[in-house]
Amino acid sequence: MELLVDIQEAWPGQGPQPSLHMADVLIAGGGIAGSTLAILLGRQGFTIELFERGEFPKEKPCGEGLMPGGVAILRELGLLEASGGVPFYGVRYHFGGQTAEGLFPPSTSLPMTGRGQRRRHLDQVLFQAAAQTPGVSAHSGVQVDGPLVDSGKVVGLSVEGEPRRARLVVAADGVHSRIRHALGFDAPVRRRRLGVRGHFRLAVNQEQSPWVDVFVSRGHELYVTPLPEREVLVAALVDTEALGGSLERAFQHWWKAEPALAARLEGAEQITSLLCSCPLAGRARFGSAPGVVLLGDAAGFVDPITGGGMTQALQTAKLLAQYARRGLEKTERWIWCFERERRTLLRDYRALTQMVLWLADHPTLAERLLSALRVSPALFSHLIGVSAGVRTFFRSESKFWRASGPVKEGPMGNVH
Ligand SMILES: Cc1cc2nc3c(=O)[nH]c(=O)nc-3n(C[C@H](O)[C@H](O)[C@H](O)COP(=O)(O)OP(=O)(O)OC[C@H]3O[C@@H](n4cnc5c(N)ncnc54)[C@H](O)[C@@H]3O)c2cc1C
């Protein structure tokens, strides 16, 4: 199957006429970004078709720590209770025998805790809420083949060989986006990193931690997230070049080499097999074009090292829904305005992620910086706030929260 389909060639006569069954918006990918957008647009009265190739509940390799900015959006959606999860108060870094605690910054209006929750649960809650939202037709187990193009504009999607048309197509199909690739929007990824994760159930005598713990070592980082039912997620991020031999063996070796982590996992049972994602990054030359917007990881993802990917997916879905409400009826100028605002929203977060990635390559400098942050808790907390999606480098509250206001509660507000 061709990835990019010219509608005139594939289905002559389908081009210029409006289809009888045309939705307002077609969304490829029912992950965090796609399902959230479907809920928000459905509540605004649009007709949406949402296509997800997987079946729920499904696993997704992730660190499973949702930052406070993401928690705020789940709360606005009315889905915080259904999402559940274990609260954590910040990120604690362990390096060279030292520990530095970065608390999420205080706020009067935003949550001050993140949530640790299994993706198989969180993604299912969001997809189900989308499916139950009036105006949304949500299909799981359905693969999108690629975009439909007519006279240089994206006018729909080819879905399992069938053409579907809409006024707007949203590619929320993840970091290895098929639609981004088909449109020729892929940009080269400079660095090949790999992420691998497994779940453990703590022994009865072990306490759950109220932190996401990050163990920084030469060549890799380990993320440890508290989860409900005494479960703990351990994720490792590593350069593929640094890997030799069995990944399973390397993973066991890494966590056992951290005395604090090894002590915490003593007597713990590994309850899931390892799941891996590679490459971790995805880059897009453009985030949108006439008729199409890329959303979430599909629009570009730097690295999970700062743990904000889910939050960025939720925030940008909210932003897109706000622009679509104002503009879907009018000209397409709104897409470029959305694009500009999204870039501003993500700028500091992405810069911070690049800096942390650079520091991971320069461990001596990283250790010095973390030592300095240990004695400047307010500065450390501010930077953690940038990664949490609630602050920018120069603002104590991201403009996004002051400008956007809460999302509209819909009839699905109390889904459980
Ligand atoms: C190892 C690792 C650790 C991470 N840790 C964290 C963390 O601790 N905190 C955090 O916030 N973020 C973390 N992230 C990032 C986070 O997982 C992503 O940023 C987030 O999932 C992005 O959501 P999304 O909806 O854009 O994409 P996804 O969640 O990937 O959803 C895309 C969906 O599209 C579907 N799809 C793909 N192709 C098609 C198709 N052709 N047709 C139909 N459906 C399709 C997929 O099945 C999937 O359900 C981590 C990522 C990795 C890899």
The ligand as an SDF file (V2000), in Angstrom:
LIG
                    3D

 53 58  0  0  0  0  0  0  0  0999 V2000
   11.2530    4.8490   27.1880 C   0  0  0  0  0  0  0  0  0  0  0  0
   10.2990    6.0140   27.2650 C   0  0  0  0  0  0  0  0  0  0  0  0
   10.0480    6.6250   28.4790 C   0  0  0  0  0  0  0  0  0  0  0  0
    9.1690    7.7050   28.5490 C   0  0  0  0  0  0  0  0  0  0  0  0
    8.8930    8.2420   29.7690 N   0  0  0  0  0  0  0  0  0  0  0  0
    7.9800    9.2270   29.8740 C   0  0  0  0  0  0  0  0  0  0  0  0
    7.5800    9.7180   31.1460 C   0  0  0  0  0  0  0  0  0  0  0  0
    7.9930    9.2410   32.2040 O   0  0  0  0  0  0  0  0  0  0  0  0
    6.6880   10.7430   31.1730 N   0  0  0  0  0  0  0  0  0  0  0  0
    6.1600   11.2740   30.0360 C   0  0  0  0  0  0  0  0  0  0  0  0
    5.3460   12.2070   30.1240 O   0  0  0  0  0  0  0  0  0  0  0  0
    6.4980   10.8060   28.8310 N   0  0  0  0  0  0  0  0  0  0  0  0
    7.3830    9.7980   28.7150 C   0  0  0  0  0  0  0  0  0  0  0  0
    7.7010    9.2970   27.4780 N   0  0  0  0  0  0  0  0  0  0  0  0
    7.1300    9.9310   26.2810 C   0  0  0  0  0  0  0  0  0  0  0  0
    5.6620    9.5350   26.0710 C   0  0  0  0  0  0  0  0  0  0  0  0
    5.5400    8.1450   26.0560 O   0  0  0  0  0  0  0  0  0  0  0  0
    5.1710   10.1330   24.7470 C   0  0  0  0  0  0  0  0  0  0  0  0
    5.5870   11.4670   24.6500 O   0  0  0  0  0  0  0  0  0  0  0  0
    3.6520   10.0700   24.6310 C   0  0  0  0  0  0  0  0  0  0  0  0
    3.2180    8.7330   24.6180 O   0  0  0  0  0  0  0  0  0  0  0  0
    3.1890   10.7850   23.3650 C   0  0  0  0  0  0  0  0  0  0  0  0
    1.8180   10.5550   23.1420 O   0  0  0  0  0  0  0  0  0  0  0  0
    1.2440   10.4770   21.6510 P   0  0  0  0  0  0  0  0  0  0  0  0
   -0.2200   10.3220   21.7890 O   0  0  0  0  0  0  0  0  0  0  0  0
    1.7910   11.5800   20.8320 O   0  0  0  0  0  0  0  0  0  0  0  0
    1.8890    9.1610   21.0310 O   0  0  0  0  0  0  0  0  0  0  0  0
    1.6260    7.6400   21.4250 P   0  0  0  0  0  0  0  0  0  0  0  0
    1.3520    7.5190   22.8640 O   0  0  0  0  0  0  0  0  0  0  0  0
    2.7780    6.8790   20.8690 O   0  0  0  0  0  0  0  0  0  0  0  0
    0.3070    7.2750   20.6370 O   0  0  0  0  0  0  0  0  0  0  0  0
    0.2950    7.0960   19.2330 C   0  0  0  0  0  0  0  0  0  0  0  0
   -0.8080    6.0970   18.9070 C   0  0  0  0  0  0  0  0  0  0  0  0
   -0.9590    6.0200   17.4870 O   0  0  0  0  0  0  0  0  0  0  0  0
   -1.1940    4.6630   17.1350 C   0  0  0  0  0  0  0  0  0  0  0  0
   -0.8080    4.5010   15.7360 N   0  0  0  0  0  0  0  0  0  0  0  0
    0.4420    4.5850   15.2180 C   0  0  0  0  0  0  0  0  0  0  0  0
    0.3890    4.3970   13.8780 N   0  0  0  0  0  0  0  0  0  0  0  0
   -0.9090    4.2160   13.5560 C   0  0  0  0  0  0  0  0  0  0  0  0
   -1.5970    3.9830   12.3360 C   0  0  0  0  0  0  0  0  0  0  0  0
   -0.9470    3.8990   11.1590 N   0  0  0  0  0  0  0  0  0  0  0  0
   -2.9450    3.8370   12.3530 N   0  0  0  0  0  0  0  0  0  0  0  0
   -3.6370    3.9160   13.5310 C   0  0  0  0  0  0  0  0  0  0  0  0
   -3.0240    4.1240   14.7270 N   0  0  0  0  0  0  0  0  0  0  0  0
   -1.6900    4.2840   14.7340 C   0  0  0  0  0  0  0  0  0  0  0  0
   -0.3320    3.8800   18.1210 C   0  0  0  0  0  0  0  0  0  0  0  0
   -0.7860    2.5470   18.2590 O   0  0  0  0  0  0  0  0  0  0  0  0
   -0.4940    4.6920   19.4060 C   0  0  0  0  0  0  0  0  0  0  0  0
   -1.5520    4.2330   20.2120 O   0  0  0  0  0  0  0  0  0  0  0  0
    8.5540    8.2050   27.3770 C   0  0  0  0  0  0  0  0  0  0  0  0
    8.8150    7.5880   26.1410 C   0  0  0  0  0  0  0  0  0  0  0  0
    9.6700    6.5100   26.0770 C   0  0  0  0  0  0  0  0  0  0  0  0
    9.9050    5.8490   24.7510 C   0  0  0  0  0  0  0  0  0  0  0  0
  1  2  1  0
  2  3  1  0
  2 52  2  0
  3  4  2  0
  4  5  1  0
  4 50  1  0
  5  6  2  0
  6  7  1  0
  6 13  1  0
  7  8  2  0
  7  9  1  0
  9 10  1  0
 10 11  2  0
 10 12  1  0
 12 13  2  0
 13 14  1  0
 14 15  1  0
 14 50  1  0
 15 16  1  0
 16 17  1  0
 16 18  1  0
 18 19  1  0
 18 20  1  0
 20 21  1  0
 20 22  1  0
 22 23  1  0
 23 24  1  0
 24 25  2  0
 24 26  1  0
 24 27  1  0
 27 28  1  0
 28 29  2  0
 28 30  1  0
 28 31  1  0
 31 32  1  0
 32 33  1  0
 33 34  1  0
 33 48  1  0
 34 35  1  0
 35 36  1  0
 35 46  1  0
 36 37  1  0
 36 45  1  0
 37 38  2  0
 38 39  1  0
 39 40  1  0
 39 45  2  0
 40 41  1  0
 40 42  2  0
 42 43  1  0
 43 44  2  0
 44 45  1  0
 46 47  1  0
 46 48  1  0
 48 49  1  0
 50 51  2  0
 51 52  1  0
 52 53  1  0
M  END
$$$$
